[in-house]
């Protein structure tokens, strides 16, 4: 697997730049919440996918971290003349089971379909949200704050299975 489970200061810098680039137009404008929806779709899908310990979504998380590290370290060194390679304490959400994984897959498919239906500007924002979500989930702070997410995804998946099996319908 080509990727990383650790984030450097440069990688965090790259994610913060993308976050700022997406939030600034909203902040400088009329602060209409609808302008944040595309970014939020990508962010939500990436944070849900970050609960996956492997597979294509786990690989995407780790690969995005490696890309962020390279881009941020290069950009930071070019801008400031100092290295940005110091690592940040990493984190990983754990506890996702098969039913929760099905919900993650649905969330990612929904984000992909939203991306396909979006215009050029919203497509960039969806990708930006996914990028920030994947990179941020590599940090101990975000992974720790979202430690409840795998359990919630599992619960939604269990409820879907129970509904499909006809439990508690009558």
VOGU-3710 file (C-alpha; in Angstrom, 3 decimals, decimal comma):
1> xxxxxxxxxx> 0,000/0,000/0,000  1,490/3,344/-1,032  0,502/5,809/1,607  0,982/6,884/5,164  -0,814/6,681/8,448  1,144/9,611/9,863  0,733/13,219/8,953  3,515/15,772/8,838  3,214/19,436/9,674  3,395/20,081/5,930
11> xxxxxxxxxx> 0,467/17,735/5,315  -1,589/19,551/7,907  -0,589/22,841/6,276  -1,845/21,614/2,892  -5,195/20,560/4,379  -5,583/23,868/6,212  -4,930/25,763/2,974  -7,653/23,781/1,184  -10,001/24,309/4,145  -9,340/28,057/4,090
21> xxxxxxxxxx> -9,786/28,236/0,318  -13,218/26,645/0,699  -14,387/28,615/3,735  -13,144/32,067/2,710  -15,655/32,700/-0,133  -18,476/31,744/2,214  -17,140/33,949/5,022  -16,472/36,922/2,745  -19,873/36,560/1,026  -23,328/36,588/2,548
31> xxxxxxxxxx> -22,599/33,466/4,632  -25,321/31,443/2,983  -25,078/27,913/4,408  -25,997/26,450/1,006  -22,535/27,469/-0,233  -20,969/25,033/2,263  -23,083/22,031/1,240  -20,767/20,708/-1,511  -17,728/20,935/0,774  -19,742/19,243/3,534
41> xxxxxxxxxx> -20,736/16,365/1,257  -17,112/15,565/0,507  -16,074/16,063/4,123  -18,834/13,800/5,485  -18,093/11,038/2,987  -14,365/11,172/3,735  -14,850/11,119/7,500  -17,180/8,126/7,177  -14,692/6,413/4,850  -11,881/7,139/7,310
51> xxxxxxxxxx> -13,446/4,608/9,663  -12,508/1,868/7,179  -9,357/0,040/8,272  -8,504/-1,143/4,753  -9,885/-1,686/1,305  -10,008/1,009/-1,345  -11,328/3,601/1,129  -8,590/2,865/3,662  -6,048/3,048/0,862  -7,511/6,378/-0,320
61> xxxxxxxxxx> -7,181/7,813/3,196  -3,556/6,778/3,506  -2,679/7,835/-0,045  -4,279/11,246/0,480  -2,112/11,665/3,576  1,023/10,892/1,574  0,017/13,382/-1,130  -0,740/16,032/1,520  2,613/15,462/3,205  4,542/15,835/-0,051
71> xxxxxxxxxx> 2,599/18,894/-1,219  2,649/20,627/2,151  6,309/19,932/2,865  7,346/21,153/-0,579  5,129/24,236/-0,435  6,082/25,080/3,119  9,780/24,733/2,399  9,470/26,877/-0,744  7,479/29,585/1,046  9,395/29,766/4,315
81> xxxxxxxxxx> 12,758/28,108/3,763  12,173/25,760/6,704  11,286/22,078/6,695  7,746/20,997/7,481  8,513/17,313/8,086  7,781/17,133/11,825  5,082/14,493/12,343  1,800/15,027/14,118  0,396/12,454/16,514  -1,694/10,077/14,433
91> xxxxxxxxxx> -5,056/8,521/15,074  -7,399/5,894/13,653  -11,072/5,244/14,253  -11,735/1,589/15,080  -14,686/-0,718/15,490  -16,359/-0,661/12,072  -18,193/-3,908/11,281  -19,891/-5,183/8,113  -23,190/-3,365/8,643  -21,402/-0,068/9,273
101> xxxxxxxxxx> -19,209/-0,660/6,236  -22,348/-0,906/4,090  -23,453/2,503/5,378  -20,006/3,951/4,606  -20,277/2,587/1,077  -23,694/4,222/0,673  -22,323/7,558/1,933  -19,382/7,456/-0,459  -21,604/6,475/-3,399  -23,939/9,372/-2,535
111> xxxxxxxxxx> -20,983/11,783/-2,558  -19,727/10,397/-5,887  -23,181/10,775/-7,436  -23,400/14,336/-6,073  -19,991/15,025/-7,616  -21,142/13,682/-10,990  -24,260/15,890/-10,917  -22,431/19,027/-9,733  -21,034/21,909/-11,731  -17,316/22,635/-11,988
121> xxxxxxxxxx> -17,109/24,845/-8,880  -19,103/22,465/-6,691  -17,061/19,495/-7,923  -13,903/21,209/-6,682  -15,555/21,871/-3,338  -16,664/18,240/-2,951  -13,114/17,080/-3,710  -11,741/19,707/-1,324  -14,028/18,479/1,457  -12,987/14,887/0,862
131> xxxxxxxxxx> -9,312/15,885/0,863  -9,633/17,795/4,143  -11,650/14,960/5,718  -9,152/12,266/4,787  -6,159/14,315/5,889  -7,740/15,525/9,139  -8,748/11,971/10,051  -5,060/11,054/10,205  -4,640/13,266/13,298  -5,219/12,014/16,819
141> xxxxxxxxxx> -7,436/15,006/17,599  -9,949/14,448/14,798  -9,856/10,646/15,070  -10,386/10,933/18,827  -13,226/13,435/18,447  -14,901/11,075/15,985  -14,336/7,889/18,000  -18,145/7,572/18,230  -18,564/7,492/14,430  -17,863/3,773/13,735
151> xxxxxxxxxx> -20,412/2,813/16,399  -22,984/5,184/14,905  -22,367/3,809/11,413  -22,711/0,268/12,775  -25,986/1,226/14,480  -27,454/2,688/11,292  -26,370/-0,425/9,388  -27,916/-2,692/12,031  -31,178/-0,732/11,792  -31,217/-1,100/8,001
161> xxxxxxxxxx> -30,643/-4,850/8,308  -33,374/-5,137/10,948  -35,779/-3,240/8,708  -34,892/-5,437/5,716  -35,469/-8,549/7,828  -38,854/-7,274/8,898  -38,016/-6,791/12,562  -40,360/-4,550/14,570  -42,590/-3,747/11,605  -45,846/-4,780/13,249
//
